[in-house]
Amino acid sequence: MHMKQDSPYFSLSEFISSEISKQILQGTLNAGEKLVEAVFQEKYQVSKSPVREAFQMLIYAGLVDHKNRRGCFVKVITPDEIENIYEVRITLEGLAAKEAYIKMSREELKHMMRLYKLMENDVAAKDAMGYHRHHTDFQRFFGEVSGNTVLVDICEKLRVQNIWYNTQFFQTDLEKDFCTHMELMGHFTDRDLQPGQVEKLMCDHIRLGLENFKAYVRKTGDRCV
């Protein structure tokens, strides 16, 4: 397999990792399912090395678990773990939004608007997967603007696990979720809040997601995946 010159990926392993990640997020690969090296070698016409490297990337991203002498499996994640992830994200995402609000340049604000428009288009098209992907890009951007690489790294891993569960089991109300981002975009554009108020707005947004998730679990009795 040869990478195209205009490919956004730096390596075969990164490409394979991205493709497997999509299959997990879309439910083509189920929780607990074993990832067989030979299957992906044949599918992508590559040797063992890039497949193994891709598996390591997925383990780091929190989508795959490695079990000694048994191999790699799509991560099994419980609602209790999702609640814990939400709790951590409330603090970290709020901090990222506050720091981004303080440091964001005009050019960065333009890029934020482009990400916002992509989310808006996804809502209009009722494209849940597209929305979750661009939503992740939108919130990742706060961390990038903050300049805190540790914050970016931790939040990215937590978001991926949230998105996987949300797309497979707990369906987010796209229009309702987007309203908060519309409000955030307005404040970033108008510069009419104090940084601490922006932090609270983001914290409240993540907290609402947690409360909606808890309500879903109470309604369905879904205690494990």
Secondary structure, DSSP 8 states (H G I E B T S, - for coil): ----TT-S-SSHHHHHHHHHHHHHHHTSS-TT-EE-HHHHHHHHT--HHHHHHHHHHHHHHTSEEEETTTEEEE----HHHHHHHHHHHHHHHHHHHHHHHHH--HHHHHHHHHHHHHHHHHHHHT-HHHHHHHHHHHHHHHHHHHT-HHHHHHHHHHHHHHHHHHHHTS---HHHHHHHHHHHHHHHHHT-S-HHHHHHHHHHHHHHHHHHHHHHHHHH-----
